[in-house]
């Protein structure tokens, strides 16, 4: 009897080992297919402290090509963690097409732990859960394969493991106070994890694995991953359908309805410019101290006066506290990721101002009209953008968007002047003339964009810029007013609302 | 009399203002010429606390196009500052070709302040000065225009300004304890700044401006900048001459002398692999705690077995503590900077291990042989690389470089096997066959590289890899030995040596 039992046990062990080996080699083969299919993969490993997340990842990657994956362990640098939006570090970590990112704990652990420790309010926790769902859906909709695993061990097992780690001098440092606290609060964590998994399974389901049986967990995780990739390869790149979430929108006029005859006289301009710039310097100081992030977005027709407008806004700011991000065509490593990645990675720290000279709205203008993305992509983008901006304003950011507007005649006059002025000639290229010919194609797209993305929290302002000076004063006024309001609100990002 | 004096004063003021205006518009025009000439510019503004560095930069940028410059205020995040080499954040900040970076204090302030505060030893301070000189020379030699300005105010003026700032509620927060300490130690700072400027004027001279006279300082700084750029445009992109610094080198054999018949039998391989990997896991723990950075560099012939070798080294490591950086052709934004920029920005934190799968040695191999850089560039690179690696080992890093070596016949056998094995076919491309034809051109270049860059502090190891298993064991042994030595040395980066 016992001999048979032993034999069976040995056979099972051998079978497990053989199965794991096969899966390893399948995964290695899949890496190449992923590259061919340009499919990116996100593998999130969450679970209890000491459940073996690190070791599991180590096994998952042990046989694959290091050139095409990346392991990310979001280390909490308090300075950075508090100074960027919740999802910042996770969005930053998403892989390029054809590659795999393994996350050694991520958005679940961060949200749950902060909530249980009362570092964020219930309301903020709920917002974060919504953001997680939006984040995962956005990734899925742009073709990311997502695999989420929760590595489970019971309280007794956790105790044994933490004890084992703490007692050996080489591993003692691995046990930190958060781990011990989690162990103490095992029950509260259990219900929080449970709840979290229940309500974040829409875009990608959770898979719970038994962390106690290490080798089985490795085999099962490999199997989940290989199956997920197989299915992804089989179905081809998933492209999400456009959808429309109800968000509070501000009614916008059509561009053709805008009164472009507005002007300002030279004397008023000078006085107002000085007054507003002085006030902006003061407000920048307050914003810096209150740690309010500010994001100013500029879009507009060629030669509408974006550059000069930005310069007038930037001039009174402390150069240590602001950045201007000129946005050109995406670089290859940007093009190979979710279209918002290059904007997420350029977000300002709290207390800083950043000015985007052209923005993520390229998605629904040039990328739409020149066919750089598919129809579903740009149609879906309105909501993705609204969600992105809501994450920013939820974080506490002031987000203002300016459409610098002129009419066709004014553009022609400015183009001609640029061509006739040697110092300005570099500002005008053949491409500008070609774009000009597409004015009538662009205008309805811009109208649509303004209608669909002028949310209450991140509104659009159409700036009448036939008179550039009028436009500058108007922009400055809007900025000053918005910053005054933000400074008054006794701002606190997370705990107060 | 007094009336004439007043008149003269008014005229001077108007002249100053007119001159400044002209300089502003010349600088704006130069931005375009810089882009055409692909010249990058670094402007370093150092000076006393409250001397007006921020305001000066604000004026310098006030009229230029924000798309083509960048202001960097190296904020000291203690976590980051201590965990990367001294020059890390400055190298990271260098501009792309055609753009300008303004630094609001930089390597001078950082070095001097840490030295006077006894946060680094005299010896480390001297090393940092040497590193600064090497850094500036390397930038100059690859075509960067460098302008260095020191903004000076006397002790009384500094007192007034700090008092003014501290007394106004909006600016009070700007005065920090470092500023007050500097004021107290004004005399010591004076001689330290003086000395620093004297010995760091080789690649780019210092310019001292009077911070008391703000408007004159702006005009003078603009003039220095415009003149520097004019001269740069006039002379064209500077390309530094190759030079040879005496560094302690290890004698290396020629590749043709290497005994490739070495092998290991299967049983020994398994036992040794297990023993070495177990030891490496232990060492990784110690290294993490002692905060020793480790940089492992892999180069070698195609199909020499780099990938498999790296996997055996990576397997026992904690995935949270290491990264593999596969190095392919540079992306456009990398190509537009100093060739070492993309490696500087990929350095590991202290306590972490990073593995480069191909490295900066591409400069003296593929870039040299395919003509991707000029002859002076690759000839100069030997020393630039030696200096770079010395900065790493001075910082406390373990730097090991492996040339994974096989002979031509073995490569042919492996290529053929790859072509005949469906799962491996993706590993072999036409380019591999083309590269193979260039073997005899590459071999002498590699021999030269090994001779010229095998320094005592960052040695090369030629790994005999006709038997891949032998190669893996040999590499692991070298790594284990080097890490044991580093752990024994009671490592402390800055203060102890």
Contacts between the chains, C-beta under 8 A, distances in Angstrom:
chain1	res1	chain2	res2	distance
A	25	B	423	7.7
A	28	B	423	7.9
A	29	B	423	5.5
A	32	B	426	4.4
A	54	B	318	5.8
A	54	B	319	6.1
A	54	B	320	5.7
A	57	B	319	4.8
A	58	B	315	7.2
A	58	B	317	7.8
A	58	B	318	7.2
A	58	B	319	5.3
A	61	B	314	7.7
A	61	B	319	6.5
A	62	B	311	7.1
A	62	B	315	5.2
A	63	B	311	7.1
A	65	B	307	6.2
A	66	B	307	7.5
A	66	B	310	5.9
A	66	B	311	6.9
A	66	B	314	6.3
A	66	B	324	3.7
A	66	B	326	6.8
A	66	B	355	7.4
A	66	B	357	6.7
A	67	B	307	7.9
A	67	B	324	7.3
A	67	B	326	3.5
A	67	B	357	6.2
A	68	B	326	7.8
A	70	B	323	7.7
A	71	B	319	4.1
A	71	B	320	7.2
A	71	B	323	7.7
A	73	B	319	7.4
A	73	B	320	3.9
A	77	B	77	7.5
A	77	B	79	5.3
A	77	B	80	7.8
A	79	B	77	5.3
A	79	B	79	6.5
A	80	B	77	7.8
A	102	B	319	7.2
A	104	B	319	6.6
A	104	B	320	5.7
A	170	B	282	6.2
A	170	B	285	4.9
A	170	B	286	7.2
A	171	B	285	6.8
A	173	B	285	8.0
A	173	B	288	7.9
A	173	B	289	5.6
A	282	B	170	6.1
A	285	B	170	4.9
A	285	B	171	6.8
A	285	B	173	8.0
A	286	B	170	7.2
A	288	B	173	7.9
A	289	B	173	5.6
A	307	B	65	6.3
A	307	B	66	7.5
A	307	B	67	7.9
A	310	B	66	5.9
A	311	B	62	7.1
A	311	B	63	7.2
A	311	B	66	6.9
A	314	B	61	7.7
A	314	B	66	6.4
A	315	B	58	7.2
A	315	B	62	5.2
A	317	B	58	7.8
A	318	B	54	5.7
A	318	B	58	7.2
A	319	B	54	6.0
A	319	B	57	4.8
A	319	B	58	5.3
A	319	B	61	6.6
A	319	B	71	4.2
A	319	B	73	7.4
A	319	B	102	7.3
A	319	B	104	6.6
A	320	B	54	5.7
A	320	B	71	7.2
A	320	B	73	3.9
A	320	B	104	5.7
A	323	B	70	7.6
A	323	B	71	7.7
A	324	B	66	3.7
A	324	B	67	7.3
A	326	B	66	6.8
A	326	B	67	3.5
A	326	B	68	7.9
A	331	B	331	6.2
A	331	B	332	6.2
A	331	B	333	6.2
A	332	B	331	6.2
A	332	B	332	7.9
A	333	B	331	6.2
A	355	B	66	7.4
A	357	B	66	6.7
A	357	B	67	6.3
A	423	B	25	7.7
A	423	B	28	7.8
A	423	B	29	5.5
A	426	B	32	4.4
